[in-house]
Amino acid sequence: MSGQNHEHHHHVSTAGQLWAIATGLIILTIVTVVVAKFVPIPAPFDVVAAISIALVKAFLVAAFFMNLYWDTKFNAMLLIMGVAFFLLMVLITLLDTMFRNDIVPSF
């Protein structure tokens, strides 16, 4: 045997860390509402702003509430590959919808 010690220690998040992340998520949700309702952003960029804030919130949830920040990189890779596969399937579906004929001309 090689005699190497392969212990894996689990990270235990403190209540302060979890409350800080939760507070950040609440603040980002308020920022999303303020940007959507009160900030006049031109048409394509309002969606970009909303998705950007949502991506930051998704990163916080995945990294800290799901403990991927402290976990093995393999689990983070699985999450990234799952999201990439989902986006690939959505993009392939959207490519198909660009070339369809309108069923009802009024739409």
MOTA-V544648 format. One record per residue. N is the residue number from 1. RES is the residue in one small letter. PHI is phi in whole degrees, 0 to 359 (999 if undefined). OMEGA is omega in radians with two decimals (999 if undefined). Layout:
# MOTA-V544648
{{N/RES/PHI/OMEGA} {N/RES/PHI/OMEGA}}
This chain:
# MOTA-V544648
{{1/m/999/-3.07} {2/s/281/3.11} {3/g/78/3.14} {4/q/278/3.14} {5/n/263/-3.09} {6/h/248/3.11} {7/e/284/3.10} {8/h/242/-3.14} {9/h/264/3.12} {10/h/271/3.10} {11/h/276/3.07} {12/v/250/-3.14} {13/s/285/3.10} {14/t/279/3.11} {15/a/297/3.12} {16/g/297/3.10} {17/q/297/-3.12} {18/l/294/3.10} {19/w/293/3.11} {20/a/294/3.11} {21/i/293/3.11} {22/a/298/3.09} {23/t/296/3.07} {24/g/299/3.11} {25/l/294/3.10} {26/i/294/3.12} {27/i/297/3.12} {28/l/294/3.06} {29/t/293/3.08} {30/i/296/3.09} {31/v/299/3.11} {32/t/299/-3.13} {33/v/294/-3.14} {34/v/296/3.14} {35/v/295/-3.11} {36/a/288/-3.02} {37/k/265/-2.92} {38/f/243/-3.13} {39/v/256/-3.12} {40/p/281/3.12} {41/i/256/3.14} {42/p/301/-2.94} {43/a/311/-3.07} {44/p/284/-3.04} {45/f/277/3.08} {46/d/293/3.09} {47/v/291/3.11} {48/v/297/3.12} {49/a/295/-3.13} {50/a/295/-3.13} {51/i/291/3.11} {52/s/297/3.10} {53/i/295/3.13} {54/a/295/3.10} {55/l/293/3.08} {56/v/296/3.12} {57/k/294/3.11} {58/a/296/3.09} {59/f/297/3.14} {60/l/298/-3.14} {61/v/294/-3.10} {62/a/293/-3.06} {63/a/287/-2.98} {64/f/252/3.11} {65/f/285/3.08} {66/m/269/3.10} {67/n/60/3.10} {68/l/288/3.12} {69/y/296/-3.10} {70/w/258/-3.08} {71/d/278/3.12} {72/t/292/-3.11} {73/k/292/3.11} {74/f/298/3.14} {75/n/293/3.07} {76/a/295/3.10} {77/m/296/3.10} {78/l/298/3.10} {79/l/297/-3.12} {80/i/296/3.13} {81/m/293/3.09} {82/g/296/3.11} {83/v/294/3.12} {84/a/297/3.11} {85/f/296/3.10} {86/f/299/3.12} {87/l/296/3.09} {88/l/299/3.13} {89/m/294/3.11} {90/v/293/3.14} {91/l/295/3.09} {92/i/295/3.10} {93/t/295/3.14} {94/l/293/3.07} {95/l/298/3.13} {96/d/292/-3.08} {97/t/288/-3.14} {98/m/289/-3.05} {99/f/249/3.12} {100/r/274/3.02} {101/n/277/3.11} {102/d/290/3.11} {103/i/285/3.08} {104/v/246/-3.04} {105/p/300/-3.09} {106/s/287/-3.14} {107/f/272/999}}
